[in-house]
Amino acid sequence: MAASCTLAACSPLRFVDVESETQSSRIDYLVIHFTSADYAESMRVLTQRTERPVSSHYLVPERGDPTYPRQRLRVHRLVDENRRAWHAGQSYWRGEEALNGSSIGIEIVNQSGCMATDPGSEPGTPQDRCQFHDFDAEQIDLVIELALDILDRHPRIDPVDVVGHADIASNRRLDPGPTFPWRTLYENGIGAWYDDETVAGYRERFEAEQPDLVLLQRGLNAYGYDIEDTGEYDRQTRVVLRAFQMHFRPSDWSAQPDAETAAIVFALLEKYRPAALAVLQQSSL
């Protein structure tokens, strides 16, 4: 009997699977990164334990990388989507913090980045030496295919919740940078983008009367960014403006609160967050 009990205790627990209709994915965000390293170093950092552990669900190699061993680019799955990858770190988007547990991360091999010339300067400021490389077409095609597959399996991810690391961690990250083709992704059904006609209308309005900084800060926060309405052109405002412009106005990411940037913010709110826009408009009366 004792032997029988011991064997029973060691046998696997058996389940009866009954699919409940009351369930959904726990994934709400898709976060895009660049690695700032070649394939070999990226793979080492993302798969081996280091002093500052980091990982990602997927890694997309780059064409022409001498450290990549295959002839054809392939997506590398490093962490199962049902498990938490350590890619977002200290992060924020639309009121939610620490997004590792509710997001999927895609790391793209690209050696863009900045080297601080002043230890006290903000990353990505004119005082830093920044170099942003283009992403090759085959690589982006693979990212698009992967992202569409993820979105198909996780329909809770809204267009505005396909973000860059800089969007959710503006005070410390720049990736995927101003060369990442966000508009191309949007044209393939991935992520958010504004309508040009709507931007033109807001731009005409804001060129005639620039919105005050508090309203712009509130608009950025309503869209998702971690920013308080201080009314000051402070560090948090600069880094959030820089991240927003890299994403939606990559031709000029000087972090200046100009009419064009304000027009894009409000065009995006009108398209994707109309309830938040209505509240903002009411408060500005």
MARDREN-752390 format. One record per residue (C-alpha): residue in three letters; y, x, z. Coordinates in steps of 0.001 Angstrom, whole numbers. Each point is the difference from the previous one (the first is absolute). Layout:
// MARDREN-752390
+--------+---------+---------+---------+
! residu !   north !    east !      up !
+--------+---------+---------+---------+
!    ala !       Y !       X !       Z !
...
+--------+---------+---------+---------+
END
This chain:
// MARDREN-752390
+--------+---------+---------+---------+
! residu !   north !    east !      up !
+--------+---------+---------+---------+
!    met !       0 !       0 !       0 !
!    ala !    2363 !    2836 !     918 !
!    ala !    -698 !    1720 !   -3297 !
!    ser !     558 !   -3269 !   -1841 !
!    cys !    3353 !    -541 !    1742 !
!    thr !    1050 !    3529 !    -815 !
!    leu !    -799 !    -509 !   -3650 !
!    ala !    1834 !   -3326 !       7 !
!    ala !    3042 !    1643 !    1530 !
!    cys !      -8 !    2595 !   -2749 !
!    ser !    -326 !   -2477 !   -2867 !
!    pro !    3163 !    -946 !   -1947 !
!    leu !    1845 !   -3168 !     943 !
!    arg !    -545 !   -2682 !   -2619 !
!    phe !    2709 !   -2400 !   -1128 !
!    val !     111 !   -3307 !   -1785 !
!    asp !    2861 !     238 !   -2524 !
!    val !    2003 !   -3215 !    -341 !
!    glu !    3187 !     379 !   -2043 !
!    ser !    2968 !   -1606 !    1792 !
!    glu !    2754 !   -1563 !   -2095 !
!    thr !    2535 !     971 !    2675 !
!    gln !     587 !    3683 !    -654 !
!    ser !    2212 !    2373 !   -1963 !
!    ser !     545 !    3661 !    -674 !
!    arg !    1725 !    2040 !    2701 !
!    ile !    1737 !    2072 !   -2684 !
!    asp !    3647 !    -916 !    -608 !
!    tyr !    1477 !    3155 !   -1565 !
!    leu !    -681 !    2528 !   -2733 !
!    val !    1724 !    3342 !     586 !
!    ile !     548 !    2628 !   -2715 !
!    his !     326 !    3713 !     849 !
!    phe !     189 !    3360 !   -1716 !
!    thr !   -1838 !    2959 !    1503 !
!    ser !    2489 !    2868 !    -594 !
!    ala !   -3051 !    2179 !    -702 !
!    asp !   -2611 !     650 !   -2685 !
!    tyr !   -3359 !   -1784 !     -85 !
!    ala !   -1938 !    2580 !    2026 !
!    glu !    2541 !     166 !    2820 !
!    ser !     479 !   -3769 !     -37 !
!    met !   -3739 !    -546 !     315 !
!    arg !    -223 !    2502 !    2853 !
!    val !    2843 !   -1573 !    1954 !
!    leu !   -1192 !   -3568 !    -556 !
!    thr !   -3673 !     554 !     816 !
!    gln !     -95 !    2695 !    2677 !
!    arg !    1224 !    -185 !    3581 !
!    thr !    3175 !    2021 !     491 !
!    glu !    2629 !     421 !    2726 !
!    arg !    1782 !   -3052 !   -1421 !
!    pro !   -2808 !   -2176 !   -1369 !
!    val !     788 !   -2073 !   -3075 !
!    ser !   -2115 !   -2015 !   -2407 !
!    ser !     303 !   -2613 !   -2717 !
!    his !   -2249 !   -2580 !   -1546 !
!    tyr !     366 !    1414 !   -3516 !
!    leu !    1047 !    3209 !   -1718 !
!    val !    1034 !      59 !   -3672 !
!    pro !    -111 !    3469 !   -1638 !
!    glu !    2448 !    1403 !   -2532 !
!    arg !    -646 !    1058 !   -3594 !
!    gly !     292 !    3758 !    -512 !
!    asp !    -637 !     936 !    3634 !
!    pro !   -2048 !    3239 !    -127 !
!    thr !   -1595 !    -832 !    3356 !
!    tyr !   -1430 !   -3304 !   -1282 !
!    pro !   -3634 !     576 !   -1096 !
!    arg !    -565 !   -3000 !   -2307 !
!    gln !     906 !    -511 !   -3640 !
!    arg !     900 !   -3645 !     549 !
!    leu !    2275 !   -1301 !    2735 !
!    arg !   -1864 !   -2085 !    2564 !
!    val !    1187 !   -1867 !    3086 !
!    his !   -1403 !    1524 !    3179 !
!    arg !    -747 !   -2440 !    2820 !
!    leu !     409 !    1792 !    3311 !
!    val !      44 !   -2853 !    2535 !
!    asp !   -1625 !   -3416 !    -286 !
!    glu !    2612 !   -2750 !    -241 !
!    asn !   -1527 !   -1705 !    3039 !
!    arg !     885 !    3018 !    2106 !
!    arg !    3362 !    1352 !    1092 !
!    ala !    1358 !    3024 !   -1878 !
!    trp !    2725 !    2132 !    1573 !
!    his !    2540 !     -47 !   -2797 !
!    ala !    2993 !   -2080 !    1115 !
!    gly !     680 !    1551 !    3407 !
!    gln !    3061 !   -1240 !    1837 !
!    ser !    1045 !   -2780 !   -2342 !
!    tyr !    1762 !   -3347 !    -304 !
!    trp !     200 !   -2796 !   -2543 !
!    arg !    1523 !   -3442 !     531 !
!    gly !    -484 !     -21 !    3755 !
!    glu !   -3469 !    1557 !     125 !
!    glu !    -485 !    3502 !    1360 !
!    ala !   -2809 !    2549 !    -261 !
!    leu !   -1361 !   -1191 !   -3352 !
!    asn !   -3167 !    2114 !     -49 !
!    gly !   -2069 !   -2928 !    1248 !
!    ser !    1259 !   -2484 !   -2609 !
!    ser !     451 !    2103 !   -3135 !
!    ile !   -1828 !    1866 !   -2731 !
!    gly !    1318 !    3429 !    -936 !
!    ile !     -90 !    1646 !   -3424 !
!    glu !     789 !    3719 !     -94 !
!    ile !     977 !    1348 !   -3424 !
!    val !    -261 !    3725 !    -722 !
!    asn !    3543 !    1101 !    -817 !
!    gln !    1756 !    3112 !    1287 !
!    ser !    3447 !   -1540 !     452 !
!    gly !    1860 !     620 !    3224 !
!    cys !    3001 !    1484 !    1760 !
!    met !     572 !    3221 !    1891 !
!    ala !    2629 !    -245 !    2708 !
!    thr !    2655 !    2685 !    -169 !
!    asp !    1484 !   -1122 !    3307 !
!    pro !   -2471 !    -748 !    2844 !
!    gly !    2361 !   -2693 !    1274 !
!    ser !     523 !   -1788 !   -3324 !
!    glu !   -1594 !   -3279 !   -1002 !
!    pro !   -2904 !     294 !   -2459 !
!    gly !    1088 !    -628 !   -3548 !
!    thr !    3711 !     623 !     532 !
!    pro !    2021 !    2068 !   -2490 !
!    gln !    -346 !    2943 !    2401 !
!    asp !   -3734 !      61 !    -687 !
!    arg !   -1705 !    1432 !   -3059 !
!    cys !   -1906 !   -2966 !   -1440 !
!    gln !   -2209 !      39 !   -3043 !
!    phe !   -1631 !   -3166 !   -1297 !
!    his !   -2628 !     292 !   -2730 !
!    asp !    -953 !   -2717 !   -2461 !
!    phe !   -3308 !   -1814 !     361 !
!    asp !   -2180 !     327 !   -3097 !
!    ala !    -856 !   -3111 !   -2011 !
!    glu !   -3778 !     182 !     498 !
!    gln !     496 !     319 !    3740 !
!    ile !    2290 !   -3049 !     120 !
!    asp !   -2470 !   -2009 !   -2106 !
!    leu !   -2630 !     781 !    2627 !
!    val !    2351 !    -990 !    2833 !
!    ile !     721 !   -3298 !   -1758 !
!    glu !   -3704 !    -726 !    -474 !
!    leu !    -699 !     827 !    3645 !
!    ala !    2942 !   -2028 !    1339 !
!    leu !    -947 !   -3075 !   -2041 !
!    asp !   -3529 !     227 !    1360 !
!    ile !    1314 !     221 !    3571 !
!    leu !    2386 !   -2926 !    -482 !
!    asp !   -2785 !   -2114 !   -1462 !
!    arg !   -2090 !     571 !    3127 !
!    his !    2919 !    -341 !    2426 !
!    pro !    2139 !   -2934 !   -1212 !
!    arg !    2027 !      15 !    3244 !
!    ile !    1927 !    3020 !   -1315 !
!    asp !    3249 !   -1442 !   -1359 !
!    pro !    2004 !    1818 !   -2703 !
!    val !    2619 !    1068 !    2569 !
!    asp !   -2776 !    1516 !    2124 !
!    val !    -980 !    2563 !   -2631 !
!    val !    2144 !    2810 !    1355 !
!    gly !     512 !    3738 !      43 !
!    his !    -414 !    2159 !    3072 !
!    ala !    3769 !     530 !     -57 !
!    asp !     568 !   -3763 !     216 !
!    ile !   -1966 !    -346 !    3243 !
!    ala !     963 !    3375 !    1531 !
!    ser !    3470 !     638 !   -1421 !
!    asn !    1044 !    2364 !    2774 !
!    arg !   -2666 !    2583 !    -806 !
!    arg !   -1621 !    -571 !   -3400 !
!    leu !    1108 !     111 !   -3662 !
!    asp !   -3215 !    -799 !   -1865 !
!    pro !    -796 !   -1092 !   -2607 !
!    gly !    3538 !    1044 !    -991 !
!    pro !    2428 !    -990 !   -2768 !
!    thr !   -2323 !     981 !   -2872 !
!    phe !   -2681 !   -2515 !     959 !
!    pro !      38 !   -2801 !   -2634 !
!    trp !     317 !   -3074 !    2206 !
!    arg !    1284 !   -2114 !   -2905 !
!    thr !   -3069 !     884 !   -2079 !
!    leu !   -2219 !   -1173 !    2846 !
!    tyr !    1975 !   -3247 !     228 !
!    glu !    -392 !    -574 !   -3738 !
!    asn !   -3752 !     287 !     562 !
!    gly !     -15 !   -2579 !    2803 !
!    ile !     397 !    2326 !    2983 !
!    gly !    2839 !    -118 !    2498 !
!    ala !    3548 !   -1366 !    -137 !
!    trp !    2935 !     530 !   -2335 !
!    tyr !    3320 !   -1706 !    -560 !
!    asp !    1191 !   -2055 !   -2961 !
!    asp !    2740 !    1796 !   -1951 !
!    glu !    2083 !   -3138 !    -561 !
!    thr !      33 !    -798 !    3704 !
!    val !    1091 !    3538 !     838 !
!    ala !    2798 !    -210 !   -2561 !
!    gly !    1324 !   -3151 !    1645 !
!    tyr !       1 !    1504 !    3479 !
!    arg !    1448 !    3280 !   -1275 !
!    glu !    2991 !   -1783 !   -1530 !
!    arg !     573 !   -1778 !    3296 !
!    phe !    -351 !    3140 !    2130 !
!    glu !    2179 !    2120 !   -2280 !
!    ala !    2757 !   -2537 !     585 !
!    glu !    -625 !     -65 !    3741 !
!    gln !   -2323 !    2579 !    1560 !
!    pro !   -2232 !   -1549 !    2699 !
!    asp !     590 !    1436 !    3452 !
!    leu !   -2555 !    2468 !    1306 !
!    val !   -1367 !   -2426 !    2594 !
!    leu !    -956 !   -2484 !   -2726 !
!    leu !   -1682 !    2747 !   -2057 !
!    gln !   -1910 !    1212 !    3078 !
!    arg !   -1126 !   -3545 !     735 !
!    gly !   -1078 !    -431 !   -3617 !
!    leu !   -2097 !    3146 !      78 !
!    asn !   -1577 !   -1063 !    3285 !
!    ala !    -721 !   -3486 !   -1356 !
!    tyr !   -1830 !    1583 !   -2929 !
!    gly !   -2154 !    2065 !    2368 !
!    tyr !    1675 !    3285 !     935 !
!    asp !     388 !    1316 !    3536 !
!    ile !    3785 !    -105 !     379 !
!    glu !    2386 !   -1459 !    2587 !
!    asp !    3327 !   -1627 !    -853 !
!    thr !    2288 !    2533 !    1661 !
!    gly !    2771 !    -197 !   -2566 !
!    glu !      21 !    3811 !     -37 !
!    tyr !    -990 !    2333 !   -2812 !
!    asp !   -2400 !    1708 !    2397 !
!    arg !   -3197 !    1977 !    -493 !
!    gln !   -2295 !   -3053 !     -43 !
!    thr !    2152 !   -1555 !   -2711 !
!    arg !     -16 !    3144 !   -2130 !
!    val !   -3765 !     494 !     119 !
!    val !    -736 !   -3672 !    -697 !
!    leu !    2458 !     -88 !   -2910 !
!    arg !   -1580 !    3162 !   -1383 !
!    ala !   -3501 !   -1504 !     209 !
!    phe !    1136 !   -3274 !   -1559 !
!    gln !    1798 !    1751 !   -2858 !
!    met !   -2948 !    2311 !    -704 !
!    his !   -2117 !   -3125 !    -386 !
!    phe !    2362 !   -2349 !   -1841 !
!    arg !    2829 !    2171 !   -1406 !
!    pro !   -1588 !    3437 !    -556 !
!    ser !    2758 !    1231 !   -2313 !
!    asp !    2294 !     386 !    3016 !
!    trp !   -1414 !     335 !    3509 !
!    ser !    3120 !    1458 !    1615 !
!    ala !    -283 !   -2517 !    2867 !
!    gln !    3454 !   -1391 !    -700 !
!    pro !     503 !   -3715 !     810 !
!    asp !    1395 !    -969 !   -3403 !
!    ala !     273 !   -3308 !   -1877 !
!    glu !   -3071 !     735 !   -2169 !
!    thr !   -2233 !     563 !    3020 !
!    ala !    1283 !   -3128 !    1745 !
!    ala !    -573 !   -2014 !   -3184 !
!    ile !   -3636 !    1165 !    -205 !
!    val !    -589 !    -792 !    3687 !
!    phe !    1268 !   -3556 !    -370 !
!    ala !   -1758 !    -553 !   -3331 !
!    leu !   -3290 !     966 !    1649 !
!    leu !     685 !   -2301 !    2945 !
!    glu !     772 !   -2873 !   -2353 !
!    lys !   -3253 !     558 !   -1868 !
!    tyr !   -2399 !     799 !    2841 !
!    arg !    1598 !    -979 !    3319 !
!    pro !    2167 !   -3071 !    -735 !
!    ala !    -221 !   -1375 !    3555 !
!    ala !    1301 !    3293 !    1420 !
!    leu !    2764 !      27 !   -2598 !
!    ala !    1073 !   -3519 !    1001 !
!    val !     302 !    1119 !    3617 !
!    leu !    2082 !    3013 !   -1038 !
!    gln !    2296 !   -2086 !   -2148 !
!    gln !     500 !   -2470 !    2825 !
!    ser !     805 !    2752 !    2486 !
!    ser !    2562 !    1573 !   -2363 !
!    leu !    2021 !   -3191 !    -420 !
+--------+---------+---------+---------+
END
